[in-house]
Amino acid sequence: MIRLTHRDGRAFVVNAELIKFVEETPDTVVTLRDDQKLLVKESADQVVERVVEYARLIRSILPGG
């Protein structure tokens, strides 16, 4: 799970493994696998950094990771 912020300032968490893609239009839109779209305050680069951090954490705690 990664923490993100709605445009109105409310924080929320999303399962990073459900993210299909992230785009800036210029607002940052996170599209999930079910095609649900989330408009967030973070930049696309920040979202990617959080997803990478999440993936590293998961790999570090899994056996053989």
Biopython code that builds the backbone (N, CA, C, O; Angstrom):
import numpy as np
from Bio.PDB.StructureBuilder import StructureBuilder

atoms = [
    (1, "MET", "N", (0.845, -1.177, 0.000)),
    (1, "MET", "CA", (0.000, 0.000, 0.000)),
    (1, "MET", "C", (0.890, 1.239, 0.000)),
    (1, "MET", "O", (1.943, 1.270, 0.637)),
    (2, "ILE", "N", (0.443, 2.255, -0.726)),
    (2, "ILE", "CA", (1.154, 3.534, -0.730)),
    (2, "ILE", "C", (0.185, 4.639, -0.334)),
    (2, "ILE", "O", (-1.011, 4.577, -0.620)),
    (3, "ARG", "N", (0.732, 5.652, 0.330)),
    (3, "ARG", "CA", (-0.084, 6.787, 0.769)),
    (3, "ARG", "C", (-0.050, 7.868, -0.306)),
    (3, "ARG", "O", (1.018, 8.248, -0.786)),
    (4, "LEU", "N", (-1.237, 8.360, -0.677)),
    (4, "LEU", "CA", (-1.377, 9.442, -1.645)),
    (4, "LEU", "C", (-2.337, 10.477, -1.078)),
    (4, "LEU", "O", (-2.908, 10.285, -0.004)),
    (5, "THR", "N", (-2.511, 11.575, -1.806)),
    (5, "THR", "CA", (-3.365, 12.664, -1.339)),
    (5, "THR", "C", (-4.347, 13.058, -2.430)),
    (5, "THR", "O", (-3.958, 13.347, -3.562)),
    (6, "HIS", "N", (-5.646, 13.065, -2.066)),
    (6, "HIS", "CA", (-6.655, 13.584, -2.995)),
    (6, "HIS", "C", (-6.384, 15.060, -3.249)),
    (6, "HIS", "O", (-5.699, 15.705, -2.456)),
    (7, "ARG", "N", (-6.903, 15.595, -4.325)),
    (7, "ARG", "CA", (-6.709, 17.017, -4.655)),
    (7, "ARG", "C", (-7.235, 17.939, -3.554)),
    (7, "ARG", "O", (-6.743, 19.056, -3.396)),
    (8, "ASP", "N", (-8.236, 17.477, -2.790)),
    (8, "ASP", "CA", (-8.793, 18.313, -1.719)),
    (8, "ASP", "C", (-8.003, 18.195, -0.412)),
    (8, "ASP", "O", (-8.390, 18.781, 0.600)),
    (9, "GLY", "N", (-6.893, 17.438, -0.429)),
    (9, "GLY", "CA", (-6.030, 17.344, 0.743)),
    (9, "GLY", "C", (-6.232, 16.120, 1.613)),
    (9, "GLY", "O", (-5.460, 15.894, 2.545)),
    (10, "ARG", "N", (-7.253, 15.326, 1.329)),
    (10, "ARG", "CA", (-7.492, 14.125, 2.119)),
    (10, "ARG", "C", (-6.491, 13.034, 1.743)),
    (10, "ARG", "O", (-6.318, 12.710, 0.568)),
    (11, "ALA", "N", (-5.840, 12.475, 2.755)),
    (11, "ALA", "CA", (-4.888, 11.386, 2.522)),
    (11, "ALA", "C", (-5.641, 10.067, 2.381)),
    (11, "ALA", "O", (-6.696, 9.870, 2.984)),
    (12, "PHE", "N", (-5.083, 9.173, 1.580)),
    (12, "PHE", "CA", (-5.647, 7.832, 1.440)),
    (12, "PHE", "C", (-4.527, 6.883, 1.045)),
    (12, "PHE", "O", (-3.440, 7.314, 0.661)),
    (13, "VAL", "N", (-4.798, 5.598, 1.141)),
    (13, "VAL", "CA", (-3.816, 4.599, 0.715)),
    (13, "VAL", "C", (-4.420, 3.760, -0.400)),
    (13, "VAL", "O", (-5.628, 3.527, -0.444)),
    (14, "VAL", "N", (-3.558, 3.318, -1.292)),
    (14, "VAL", "CA", (-4.000, 2.504, -2.418)),
    (14, "VAL", "C", (-3.025, 1.333, -2.566)),
    (14, "VAL", "O", (-1.830, 1.469, -2.303)),
    (15, "ASN", "N", (-3.542, 0.209, -2.983)),
    (15, "ASN", "CA", (-2.710, -0.959, -3.236)),
    (15, "ASN", "C", (-1.867, -0.672, -4.476)),
    (15, "ASN", "O", (-2.399, -0.557, -5.580)),
    (16, "ALA", "N", (-0.562, -0.557, -4.294)),
    (16, "ALA", "CA", (0.340, -0.217, -5.394)),
    (16, "ALA", "C", (0.294, -1.245, -6.518)),
    (16, "ALA", "O", (0.572, -0.921, -7.673)),
    (17, "GLU", "N", (-0.054, -2.474, -6.185)),
    (17, "GLU", "CA", (-0.091, -3.527, -7.200)),
    (17, "GLU", "C", (-1.302, -3.411, -8.124)),
    (17, "GLU", "O", (-1.378, -4.100, -9.141)),
    (18, "LEU", "N", (-2.238, -2.547, -7.773)),
    (18, "LEU", "CA", (-3.426, -2.358, -8.610)),
    (18, "LEU", "C", (-3.277, -1.202, -9.596)),
    (18, "LEU", "O", (-4.175, -0.950, -10.400)),
    (19, "ILE", "N", (-2.147, -0.500, -9.537)),
    (19, "ILE", "CA", (-1.948, 0.641, -10.429)),
    (19, "ILE", "C", (-1.600, 0.154, -11.830)),
    (19, "ILE", "O", (-0.659, -0.615, -12.028)),
    (20, "LYS", "N", (-2.376, 0.617, -12.783)),
    (20, "LYS", "CA", (-2.166, 0.278, -14.197)),
    (20, "LYS", "C", (-1.202, 1.268, -14.838)),
    (20, "LYS", "O", (-0.233, 0.865, -15.483)),
    (21, "PHE", "N", (-1.463, 2.570, -14.664)),
    (21, "PHE", "CA", (-0.541, 3.591, -15.139)),
    (21, "PHE", "C", (-0.816, 4.919, -14.449)),
    (21, "PHE", "O", (-1.860, 5.117, -13.827)),
    (22, "VAL", "N", (0.163, 5.832, -14.578)),
    (22, "VAL", "CA", (0.085, 7.170, -13.987)),
    (22, "VAL", "C", (0.393, 8.160, -15.094)),
    (22, "VAL", "O", (1.332, 7.968, -15.866)),
    (23, "GLU", "N", (-0.405, 9.229, -15.169)),
    (23, "GLU", "CA", (-0.171, 10.246, -16.197)),
    (23, "GLU", "C", (-0.396, 11.635, -15.616)),
    (23, "GLU", "O", (-1.126, 11.808, -14.640)),
    (24, "GLU", "N", (0.240, 12.609, -16.231)),
    (24, "GLU", "CA", (0.034, 14.011, -15.851)),
    (24, "GLU", "C", (-0.658, 14.707, -17.017)),
    (24, "GLU", "O", (-0.174, 14.677, -18.149)),
    (25, "THR", "N", (-1.812, 15.341, -16.724)),
    (25, "THR", "CA", (-2.656, 15.861, -17.811)),
    (25, "THR", "C", (-3.055, 17.339, -17.711)),
    (25, "THR", "O", (-4.006, 17.636, -18.433)),
    (26, "PRO", "N", (-2.567, 18.271, -17.017)),
    (26, "PRO", "CA", (-1.376, 18.311, -16.184)),
    (26, "PRO", "C", (-1.585, 17.773, -14.781)),
    (26, "PRO", "O", (-0.602, 17.502, -14.091)),
    (27, "ASP", "N", (-2.844, 17.603, -14.318)),
    (27, "ASP", "CA", (-3.046, 16.975, -13.005)),
    (27, "ASP", "C", (-2.578, 15.530, -13.082)),
    (27, "ASP", "O", (-2.575, 14.925, -14.154)),
    (28, "THR", "N", (-2.183, 14.980, -11.939)),
    (28, "THR", "CA", (-1.737, 13.589, -11.906)),
    (28, "THR", "C", (-2.948, 12.681, -11.752)),
    (28, "THR", "O", (-3.731, 12.822, -10.813)),
    (29, "VAL", "N", (-3.090, 11.759, -12.676)),
    (29, "VAL", "CA", (-4.182, 10.796, -12.668)),
    (29, "VAL", "C", (-3.586, 9.398, -12.550)),
    (29, "VAL", "O", (-2.762, 8.985, -13.367)),
    (30, "VAL", "N", (-4.021, 8.677, -11.515)),
    (30, "VAL", "CA", (-3.600, 7.297, -11.313)),
    (30, "VAL", "C", (-4.757, 6.425, -11.785)),
    (30, "VAL", "O", (-5.872, 6.533, -11.275)),
    (31, "THR", "N", (-4.489, 5.566, -12.754)),
    (31, "THR", "CA", (-5.516, 4.656, -13.262)),
    (31, "THR", "C", (-5.239, 3.270, -12.712)),
    (31, "THR", "O", (-4.133, 2.742, -12.830)),
    (32, "LEU", "N", (-6.271, 2.691, -12.106)),
    (32, "LEU", "CA", (-6.143, 1.351, -11.544)),
    (32, "LEU", "C", (-6.499, 0.294, -12.579)),
    (32, "LEU", "O", (-7.023, 0.612, -13.647)),
    (33, "ARG", "N", (-6.215, -0.952, -12.263)),
    (33, "ARG", "CA", (-6.474, -2.051, -13.201)),
    (33, "ARG", "C", (-7.941, -2.140, -13.624)),
    (33, "ARG", "O", (-8.247, -2.560, -14.739)),
    (34, "ASP", "N", (-8.848, -1.741, -12.724)),
    (34, "ASP", "CA", (-10.277, -1.793, -13.073)),
    (34, "ASP", "C", (-10.719, -0.515, -13.799)),
    (34, "ASP", "O", (-11.914, -0.268, -13.965)),
    (35, "ASP", "N", (-9.744, 0.290, -14.227)),
    (35, "ASP", "CA", (-9.944, 1.557, -14.937)),
    (35, "ASP", "C", (-10.525, 2.677, -14.087)),
    (35, "ASP", "O", (-10.912, 3.718, -14.618)),
    (36, "GLN", "N", (-10.592, 2.476, -12.764)),
    (36, "GLN", "CA", (-10.960, 3.567, -11.864)),
    (36, "GLN", "C", (-9.835, 4.592, -11.902)),
    (36, "GLN", "O", (-8.660, 4.224, -11.902)),
    (37, "LYS", "N", (-10.185, 5.869, -11.933)),
    (37, "LYS", "CA", (-9.192, 6.936, -12.003)),
    (37, "LYS", "C", (-9.183, 7.716, -10.695)),
    (37, "LYS", "O", (-10.230, 8.058, -10.146)),
    (38, "LEU", "N", (-7.970, 7.991, -10.208)),
    (38, "LEU", "CA", (-7.790, 8.748, -8.980)),
    (38, "LEU", "C", (-6.985, 9.999, -9.296)),
    (38, "LEU", "O", (-5.883, 9.910, -9.836)),
    (39, "LEU", "N", (-7.523, 11.148, -8.968)),
    (39, "LEU", "CA", (-6.840, 12.423, -9.174)),
    (39, "LEU", "C", (-6.086, 12.740, -7.882)),
    (39, "LEU", "O", (-6.697, 12.848, -6.818)),
    (40, "VAL", "N", (-4.762, 12.890, -7.971)),
    (40, "VAL", "CA", (-3.951, 13.071, -6.772)),
    (40, "VAL", "C", (-3.083, 14.321, -6.851)),
    (40, "VAL", "O", (-2.823, 14.842, -7.936)),
    (41, "LYS", "N", (-2.633, 14.801, -5.678)),
    (41, "LYS", "CA", (-1.779, 15.974, -5.603)),
    (41, "LYS", "C", (-0.345, 15.671, -6.010)),
    (41, "LYS", "O", (0.334, 16.534, -6.567)),
    (42, "GLU", "N", (0.124, 14.457, -5.741)),
    (42, "GLU", "CA", (1.507, 14.094, -6.018)),
    (42, "GLU", "C", (1.789, 14.116, -7.513)),
    (42, "GLU", "O", (0.889, 13.922, -8.331)),
    (43, "SER", "N", (3.047, 14.354, -7.859)),
    (43, "SER", "CA", (3.451, 14.274, -9.265)),
    (43, "SER", "C", (3.553, 12.811, -9.673)),
    (43, "SER", "O", (3.589, 11.923, -8.821)),
    (44, "ALA", "N", (3.600, 12.567, -10.966)),
    (44, "ALA", "CA", (3.771, 11.192, -11.455)),
    (44, "ALA", "C", (5.078, 10.617, -10.919)),
    (44, "ALA", "O", (5.129, 9.450, -10.531)),
    (45, "ASP", "N", (6.134, 11.427, -10.895)),
    (45, "ASP", "CA", (7.422, 10.947, -10.382)),
    (45, "ASP", "C", (7.326, 10.539, -8.912)),
    (45, "ASP", "O", (7.927, 9.544, -8.507)),
    (46, "GLN", "N", (6.582, 11.291, -8.119)),
    (46, "GLN", "CA", (6.422, 10.949, -6.705)),
    (46, "GLN", "C", (5.652, 9.639, -6.546)),
    (46, "GLN", "O", (5.998, 8.816, -5.698)),
    (47, "VAL", "N", (4.620, 9.444, -7.349)),
    (47, "VAL", "CA", (3.858, 8.197, -7.286)),
    (47, "VAL", "C", (4.769, 7.023, -7.649)),
    (47, "VAL", "O", (4.767, 5.996, -6.970)),
    (48, "VAL", "N", (5.541, 7.180, -8.716)),
    (48, "VAL", "CA", (6.456, 6.114, -9.135)),
    (48, "VAL", "C", (7.461, 5.819, -8.027)),
    (48, "VAL", "O", (7.732, 4.652, -7.744)),
    (49, "GLU", "N", (8.019, 6.847, -7.395)),
    (49, "GLU", "CA", (8.972, 6.635, -6.299)),
    (49, "GLU", "C", (8.342, 5.819, -5.176)),
    (49, "GLU", "O", (8.993, 4.936, -4.616)),
    (50, "ARG", "N", (7.097, 6.098, -4.842)),
    (50, "ARG", "CA", (6.420, 5.368, -3.762)),
    (50, "ARG", "C", (6.147, 3.917, -4.156)),
    (50, "ARG", "O", (6.248, 3.013, -3.327)),
    (51, "VAL", "N", (5.804, 3.703, -5.413)),
    (51, "VAL", "CA", (5.572, 2.335, -5.878)),
    (51, "VAL", "C", (6.882, 1.550, -5.849)),
    (51, "VAL", "O", (6.901, 0.395, -5.424)),
    (52, "VAL", "N", (7.971, 2.164, -6.294)),
    (52, "VAL", "CA", (9.279, 1.497, -6.276)),
    (52, "VAL", "C", (9.692, 1.187, -4.834)),
    (52, "VAL", "O", (10.187, 0.097, -4.547)),
    (53, "GLU", "N", (9.489, 2.144, -3.938)),
    (53, "GLU", "CA", (9.809, 1.934, -2.518)),
    (53, "GLU", "C", (9.000, 0.770, -1.953)),
    (53, "GLU", "O", (9.532, -0.069, -1.226)),
    (54, "TYR", "N", (7.722, 0.724, -2.290)),
    (54, "TYR", "CA", (6.845, -0.370, -1.856)),
    (54, "TYR", "C", (7.377, -1.705, -2.383)),
    (54, "TYR", "O", (7.465, -2.673, -1.628)),
    (55, "ALA", "N", (7.729, -1.767, -3.661)),
    (55, "ALA", "CA", (8.219, -3.013, -4.260)),
    (55, "ALA", "C", (9.509, -3.473, -3.587)),
    (55, "ALA", "O", (9.688, -4.665, -3.339)),
    (56, "ARG", "N", (10.407, -2.539, -3.290)),
    (56, "ARG", "CA", (11.652, -2.886, -2.591)),
    (56, "ARG", "C", (11.368, -3.448, -1.210)),
    (56, "ARG", "O", (11.994, -4.422, -0.790)),
    (57, "LEU", "N", (10.434, -2.843, -0.508)),
    (57, "LEU", "CA", (10.065, -3.309, 0.822)),
    (57, "LEU", "C", (9.507, -4.727, 0.761)),
    (57, "LEU", "O", (9.886, -5.582, 1.561)),
    (58, "ILE", "N", (8.619, -4.972, -0.174)),
    (58, "ILE", "CA", (8.020, -6.308, -0.307)),
    (58, "ILE", "C", (9.104, -7.333, -0.604)),
    (58, "ILE", "O", (9.134, -8.398, 0.013)),
    (59, "ARG", "N", (9.999, -7.022, -1.549)),
    (59, "ARG", "CA", (11.077, -7.956, -1.904)),
    (59, "ARG", "C", (12.001, -8.226, -0.724)),
    (59, "ARG", "O", (12.530, -9.330, -0.592)),
    (60, "SER", "N", (12.200, -7.231, 0.130)),
    (60, "SER", "CA", (13.127, -7.399, 1.257)),
    (60, "SER", "C", (12.555, -8.290, 2.353)),
    (60, "SER", "O", (13.315, -8.892, 3.112)),
    (61, "ILE", "N", (11.215, -8.388, 2.451)),
    (61, "ILE", "CA", (10.621, -9.198, 3.520)),
    (61, "ILE", "C", (10.173, -10.577, 3.052)),
    (61, "ILE", "O", (9.889, -11.446, 3.876)),
    (62, "LEU", "N", (10.108, -10.788, 1.745)),
    (62, "LEU", "CA", (9.708, -12.096, 1.236)),
    (62, "LEU", "C", (10.896, -13.053, 1.252)),
    (62, "LEU", "O", (12.033, -12.634, 1.035)),
    (63, "PRO", "N", (10.637, -14.347, 1.508)),
    (63, "PRO", "CA", (11.733, -15.321, 1.452)),
    (63, "PRO", "C", (12.386, -15.318, 0.068)),
    (63, "PRO", "O", (11.692, -15.305, -0.949)),
    (64, "GLY", "N", (13.708, -15.331, 0.034)),
    (64, "GLY", "CA", (14.428, -15.328, -1.220)),
    (64, "GLY", "C", (14.543, -13.947, -1.842)),
    (64, "GLY", "O", (15.138, -13.800, -2.910)),
    (65, "GLY", "N", (13.980, -12.923, -1.186)),
    (65, "GLY", "CA", (13.999, -11.574, -1.737)),
    (65, "GLY", "C", (15.218, -10.863, -1.373)),
    (65, "GLY", "O", (15.397, -9.707, -1.757)),
]
sb = StructureBuilder()
sb.init_structure("model")
sb.init_model(0)
sb.init_chain("A")
sb.init_seg("    ")
for serial, (resi, resn, name, xyz) in enumerate(atoms, 1):
    if name == "N":
        sb.init_residue(resn, " ", resi, " ")
    sb.init_atom(name, np.array(xyz, "f"), 0.0, 1.0, " ", f" {name:<3s}", serial, name[0])
structure = sb.get_structure()
